[in-house]
Amino acid sequence: MQDLIMSPPFWIPALLVFAGLLVALVLRSVAKVPAIGLSVAAVGLLWFGVDLVTETNREEALRRTSTIINAAADRDWEAFGDAMDGNTRLPGRYANRDQFLAGAEATIETIDLKSVFIRSRQVGELDGVIDVDTVVLSVQAATHDRPEKTTWRFRYVETDDGLVLDLIQPLEVRGQDVSIVMDAISRFTGNN
């Protein structure tokens, strides 16, 4: 419900503005009706304004996910680390941001990542957990500059202090099991 109020679909406030102006213009000769119509239009405009100045947890999760992916592609390790939380982990490999950052840097240098394109993102929310499943195409020297499709899950948890990035986890590589990614990470970083 909060997402509907803070970030409504475009058409809802637009419909209010349109309907309010239409009522105000068409029924302008009827007493008090134009004022009601203009009030409805003002509510629609106010709703647009609320959407523009607020960011829902869902929008924050999408923004931070994009920031992390783009920072990795640009090798901007400061932005990469800033978008993560101290205890962000890769299950079975990295227990915190510092380990994750070192491992990501080593892996990206080893595969010689050249570019990344976010192909799609799906957001799922349940009981204070937001999962952003992201399909990424990457071009790297390790694949002879052919695009490689990988799917990653970025899991955010809503806390009293805000949204916390709990884990980043590979889901699929070239349509195959994630063990390929985990094995590659182990080889590149020396973690077993």
Buried (B, 14 or more C-beta within 10 A) or exposed (E): EEEEEBBBEEEEBBEBBBBBBEBBEEBEEEEEBBEBBBEBBEEBEEBBEEBEEEBBBBBBBBEBBBBBBBBBBEEBBEBBBEBBBEEBBBEEBBEBBEBBBBBBBBBBEBBEBEEBEBEEBEBEBEEEEBBBBBBBBBBBEBBEEEBBEBBBBBBBBBEEEEBBBBBBBBBBBEEEEBEBBBEBBBEBBEBE
